[in-house]
Amino acid sequence: MSIDQTLRLLAKARGLSVTDIATAIPRAGVATVSAWMRGDKLPGKDQLDALARTFGVPAGALLSELASTFDPARTKGEHDLLAAYRDLNTRQQGALLEVARGMAGHKAPRK
């Protein structure tokens, strides 16, 4: 889930308006928060920490998707595969890993 989707979901779940959020974030006006929630801009580190406190979630919850997009070692296909993997349930993830390991010639790790 993208950071703007996460922010919109958390705002709705907490019943917070853009104005409420802007009031809680240092140096962020309503226009800036609106841009974050549209996906037009990204919050800075201090702003992410303040957003996490405002929503009562770990900052990592806001960054998980964003961080994956900054890994220059990953190709577009790897990003797409990871996004699809995250949409699977635990059982499906395990099955997919088995197939992928078999295709790549890797053995499953010992338990």
C-alpha positions as CSV (number, residue, x, y, z in Angstrom):
1,M,0.0,0.0,0.0
2,S,1.4,3.4,-0.9
3,I,2.0,6.0,1.8
4,D,-0.8,8.2,0.5
5,Q,-3.3,5.3,0.7
6,T,-2.0,4.5,4.2
7,L,-2.4,8.1,5.4
8,R,-6.0,8.3,4.0
9,L,-6.9,5.0,5.6
10,L,-5.4,6.0,9.0
11,A,-7.1,9.4,8.9
12,K,-10.5,7.8,8.1
13,A,-10.0,5.2,10.8
14,R,-9.0,7.8,13.4
15,G,-11.7,10.3,12.3
16,L,-9.1,13.0,11.6
17,S,-9.5,15.7,9.0
18,V,-6.6,17.1,7.0
19,T,-6.8,20.2,9.3
20,D,-6.5,18.0,12.4
21,I,-3.4,16.3,10.9
22,A,-1.8,19.5,9.8
23,T,-2.3,21.0,13.3
24,A,-0.4,18.0,14.8
25,I,2.5,18.1,12.4
26,P,5.2,20.8,12.8
27,R,5.8,23.0,9.8
28,A,3.0,21.3,7.8
29,G,0.0,23.3,6.6
30,V,-3.2,22.0,5.3
31,A,-2.0,22.2,1.6
32,T,1.1,20.1,2.4
33,V,-0.9,17.4,4.2
34,S,-3.4,17.4,1.4
35,A,-0.5,16.9,-1.1
36,W,0.8,13.9,1.0
37,M,-2.7,12.4,1.0
38,R,-3.0,12.8,-2.8
39,G,0.5,11.3,-3.3
40,D,1.8,14.5,-4.8
41,K,4.5,15.0,-2.1
42,L,6.2,12.9,0.5
43,P,6.6,13.9,4.1
44,G,10.2,14.3,5.5
45,K,11.6,12.2,8.4
46,D,10.5,14.6,11.2
47,Q,7.1,14.8,9.6
48,L,6.9,11.0,9.3
49,D,7.7,10.7,13.0
50,A,5.0,13.2,13.9
51,L,2.5,11.5,11.6
52,A,3.2,8.1,13.2
53,R,2.7,9.7,16.7
54,T,-0.5,11.3,15.5
55,F,-1.9,8.0,14.2
56,G,-0.5,5.9,17.0
57,V,1.4,3.6,14.7
58,P,5.2,2.8,14.2
59,A,6.9,5.0,11.6
60,G,7.8,1.8,9.8
61,A,4.1,1.2,9.1
62,L,4.1,4.4,7.1
63,L,7.4,3.6,5.3
64,S,7.2,-0.1,4.4
65,E,6.0,0.5,0.8
66,L,8.0,3.7,0.4
67,A,11.3,2.1,1.5
68,S,10.9,-0.7,-1.0
69,T,10.8,1.8,-3.8
70,F,14.2,3.3,-2.9
71,D,16.1,0.0,-3.2
72,P,18.1,0.5,-6.4
73,A,19.0,-3.2,-6.6
74,R,15.4,-4.2,-7.3
75,T,14.0,-4.2,-10.8
76,K,10.4,-3.2,-11.7
77,G,9.7,-7.0,-11.9
78,E,11.0,-7.5,-8.4
79,H,8.8,-4.7,-7.0
80,D,5.8,-6.2,-8.8
81,L,6.6,-9.7,-7.5
82,L,7.0,-8.4,-3.9
83,A,3.7,-6.5,-4.1
84,A,1.9,-9.6,-5.3
85,Y,3.6,-11.7,-2.6
86,R,2.3,-9.3,0.1
87,D,-1.2,-9.7,-1.2
88,L,-1.1,-13.5,-0.6
89,N,-2.1,-15.2,2.7
90,T,0.6,-17.1,4.7
91,R,-0.1,-20.5,3.1
92,Q,0.0,-19.0,-0.4
93,Q,3.3,-17.2,0.4
94,G,4.8,-20.5,1.5
95,A,3.7,-22.3,-1.6
96,L,5.1,-19.5,-3.8
97,L,8.4,-19.6,-2.1
98,E,8.6,-23.4,-2.6
99,V,8.0,-23.0,-6.3
100,A,10.4,-20.1,-6.6
101,R,13.2,-22.0,-4.8
102,G,12.6,-25.0,-7.0
103,M,12.8,-22.9,-10.1
104,A,16.0,-21.2,-8.9
105,G,17.6,-24.5,-7.8
106,H,17.7,-23.5,-4.1
107,K,16.9,-25.9,-1.3
108,A,14.4,-24.9,1.4
109,P,16.1,-23.8,4.6
110,R,16.3,-26.4,7.4
111,K,14.0,-25.9,10.3
